[in-house]
Amino acid sequence: MNMGFVIREVINVSGTMTALGSCSVAPEVIQAMVEVLPKFVDMVDLQRQASKVIRRVIGAEAGCITSSAAAGMAICVAACMTGRDMARVEQLPDTTGLKDEVVIQRGHVVWFGASVPQMVRLSGAKVVEIGDATRAGVYQLEGRLCENTAAALYVVSHHTVQYGLIALEEFCRVAHAHGVPVVVDAASESNMRSFVERGADLVCFSGHKFLSGPTSGIIAGKRDLVEACLYHQYHGIGRAMKVGKEGIVGAMAALLRWEALDHEDERHKQGAILNEFVRGLSGLSGIEVSVEPDPTGNPISRVKVAVDPELAGLTAYHLAAALAAREPPIMVRDHHAIDEGVLFLDPCVVRADQVSTVLAAIRGLVESSAPTKETIRRKHQGIPNQADLQIRSLTNWIGEG
């Protein structure tokens, strides 16, 4: 069917990034969504069925589906402030008379496409930071928990500082000793059961990243708090973040698919792609390749591509930009391109038949970039910082025509 528009597909070696559509939705998940779309359903009953699936796969007392993990953060914080008191649910974001402080380690105050504190403040809560960017102690957490603390928030992400902070188990132990529930943002983490087992009261996951599901968020945790989350989804601030029937069914199907998946076989396939990337880029002038494990403990590794501009003739930033300018675009993981001069190639979602295209493109760009002092000087000029670069892409979103 001619829909009157063109969807521009990219080759994704960046991973399950929201900016790239997050994931390729699995066929069985698509089928489940297609089957429910023409039907009318009782949405609360659908959430009841979702809770059963979440309990089975994740091991929590209960769960529900929302529009995204980011929405889940705001809803979970709101639930901790109001409980199942409908009058308080309807009162937010006015927090008069409510516990309204959320404690978080400063090293977890990060930007993931929006800032973590902004997601908290959507509920009306106040953010209270403890420690420094690279250091936080139990005594600081204990010293800041008080009668006005509604929740303590813990973020698990490659964006956060990976050292010097309080471990999750200890974080939960201290918070619980003060009667404070712990909310965990684990949007991109695949070891879902571990967070409940380590003491989290509510955990937010993405349904549209490693699960290969539709755009959605999964909230799992204590039954009473999950019920409060549902109050907010249908009658409170979460109404603006509601998920459709297809999102709920799709997330359920994605969870069940994940449970049945042969994870060892998946890791073997990813390992074969990693080896092909390493072999294909080895010996390239100015390029050093190595394999690094995921920083948060997910069972995946990525190829780290360090670019020496003096030898390669271009910077990591310009290499990533040139790959993205191709047709079809090749999108690499470039979080550290500007500051550290490295790119990462993620094997999770790239197709095996696309690997040779990626390798040929990188080799062609490097081999055609003869390094001279003048070209290196020019290439280092005018490189924006990461924040300005992201805003620039939004500013130019309409384009021509």
Secondary structure in CASP SS format (residue, H / E / C, confidence):
PFRMAT SS
TARGET T0000
AUTHOR 0000-0000-0000
METHOD secondary structure of the structure
MODEL  1
M C 1.00
N C 1.00
M C 1.00
G C 1.00
F C 1.00
V C 1.00
I C 1.00
R C 1.00
E C 1.00
V C 1.00
I E 1.00
N E 1.00
V E 1.00
S C 1.00
G C 1.00
T C 1.00
M C 1.00
T H 1.00
A H 1.00
L H 1.00
G C 1.00
S C 1.00
C C 1.00
S C 1.00
V C 1.00
A C 1.00
P H 1.00
E H 1.00
V H 1.00
I H 1.00
Q H 1.00
A H 1.00
M H 1.00
V H 1.00
E H 1.00
V H 1.00
L C 1.00
P C 1.00
K C 1.00
F C 1.00
V C 1.00
D C 1.00
M H 1.00
V H 1.00
D H 1.00
L H 1.00
Q H 1.00
R H 1.00
Q H 1.00
A H 1.00
S H 1.00
K H 1.00
V H 1.00
I H 1.00
R H 1.00
R H 1.00
V H 1.00
I H 1.00
G C 1.00
A C 1.00
E C 1.00
A E 1.00
G E 1.00
C E 1.00
I E 1.00
T E 1.00
S C 1.00
S C 1.00
A H 1.00
A H 1.00
A H 1.00
G H 1.00
M H 1.00
A H 1.00
I H 1.00
C H 1.00
V H 1.00
A H 1.00
A H 1.00
C H 1.00
M H 1.00
T H 1.00
G C 1.00
R C 1.00
D C 1.00
M H 1.00
A H 1.00
R H 1.00
V H 1.00
E H 1.00
Q H 1.00
L C 1.00
P C 1.00
D C 1.00
T C 1.00
T C 1.00
G C 1.00
L C 1.00
K C 1.00
D C 1.00
E E 1.00
V E 1.00
V E 1.00
I E 1.00
Q E 1.00
R H 1.00
G H 1.00
H H 1.00
V C 1.00
V C 1.00
W E 1.00
F C 1.00
G C 1.00
A C 1.00
S E 1.00
V H 1.00
P H 1.00
Q H 1.00
M H 1.00
V H 1.00
R H 1.00
L C 1.00
S C 1.00
G C 1.00
A C 1.00
K E 1.00
V E 1.00
V E 1.00
E E 1.00
I E 1.00
G C 1.00
D E 1.00
A C 1.00
T C 1.00
R E 1.00
A C 1.00
G C 1.00
V H 1.00
Y H 1.00
Q H 1.00
L H 1.00
E H 1.00
G H 1.00
R H 1.00
L C 1.00
C C 1.00
E C 1.00
N C 1.00
T E 1.00
A E 1.00
A E 1.00
A E 1.00
L E 1.00
Y E 1.00
V E 1.00
V C 1.00
S C 1.00
H C 1.00
H C 1.00
T C 1.00
V C 1.00
Q C 1.00
Y C 1.00
G C 1.00
L C 1.00
I C 1.00
A C 1.00
L H 1.00
E H 1.00
E H 1.00
F H 1.00
C H 1.00
R H 1.00
V H 1.00
A H 1.00
H H 1.00
A H 1.00
H C 1.00
G C 1.00
V C 1.00
P C 1.00
V E 1.00
V E 1.00
V E 1.00
D E 1.00
A C 1.00
A C 1.00
S C 1.00
E C 1.00
S C 1.00
N C 1.00
M H 1.00
R H 1.00
S H 1.00
F H 1.00
V H 1.00
E H 1.00
R C 1.00
G C 1.00
A C 1.00
D C 1.00
L E 1.00
V E 1.00
C E 1.00
F E 1.00
S E 1.00
G C 1.00
H C 1.00
K C 1.00
F C 1.00
L C 1.00
S C 1.00
G C 1.00
P C 1.00
T C 1.00
S C 1.00
G E 1.00
I E 1.00
I E 1.00
A E 1.00
G E 1.00
K C 1.00
R H 1.00
D H 1.00
L H 1.00
V H 1.00
E H 1.00
A H 1.00
C H 1.00
L H 1.00
Y H 1.00
H H 1.00
Q H 1.00
Y H 1.00
H H 1.00
G C 1.00
I H 1.00
G H 1.00
R H 1.00
A H 1.00
M H 1.00
K C 1.00
V C 1.00
G C 1.00
K H 1.00
E H 1.00
G H 1.00
I H 1.00
V H 1.00
G H 1.00
A H 1.00
M H 1.00
A H 1.00
A H 1.00
L H 1.00
L H 1.00
R H 1.00
W H 1.00
E H 1.00
A H 1.00
L C 1.00
D C 1.00
H H 1.00
E H 1.00
D H 1.00
E H 1.00
R H 1.00
H H 1.00
K H 1.00
Q H 1.00
G H 1.00
A H 1.00
I H 1.00
L H 1.00
N H 1.00
E H 1.00
F H 1.00
V H 1.00
R H 1.00
G H 1.00
L H 1.00
S C 1.00
G C 1.00
L C 1.00
S C 1.00
G C 1.00
I E 1.00
E E 1.00
V E 1.00
S E 1.00
V E 1.00
E E 1.00
P E 1.00
D C 1.00
P C 1.00
T C 1.00
G C 1.00
N C 1.00
P C 1.00
I C 1.00
S E 1.00
R E 1.00
V E 1.00
K E 1.00
V E 1.00
A E 1.00
V E 1.00
D C 1.00
P H 1.00
E H 1.00
L H 1.00
A H 1.00
G C 1.00
L C 1.00
T C 1.00
A H 1.00
Y H 1.00
H H 1.00
L H 1.00
A H 1.00
A H 1.00
A H 1.00
L H 1.00
A H 1.00
A C 1.00
R C 1.00
E C 1.00
P C 1.00
P C 1.00
I E 1.00
M E 1.00
V E 1.00
R E 1.00
D C 1.00
H C 1.00
H C 1.00
A H 1.00
I H 1.00
D H 1.00
E H 1.00
G C 1.00
V E 1.00
L E 1.00
F E 1.00
L E 1.00
D C 1.00
P C 1.00
C C 1.00
V C 1.00
V C 1.00
R C 1.00
A H 1.00
D H 1.00
Q H 1.00
V H 1.00
S H 1.00
T H 1.00
V H 1.00
L H 1.00
A H 1.00
A H 1.00
I H 1.00
R H 1.00
G H 1.00
L H 1.00
V H 1.00
E H 1.00
S C 1.00
S C 1.00
A C 1.00
P C 1.00
T C 1.00
K H 1.00
E H 1.00
T H 1.00
I H 1.00
R H 1.00
R H 1.00
K H 1.00
H H 1.00
Q C 1.00
G C 1.00
I C 1.00
P C 1.00
N C 1.00
Q H 1.00
A H 1.00
D H 1.00
L H 1.00
Q H 1.00
I H 1.00
R H 1.00
S H 1.00
L H 1.00
T H 1.00
N C 1.00
W C 1.00
I C 1.00
G C 1.00
E C 1.00
G C 1.00
END
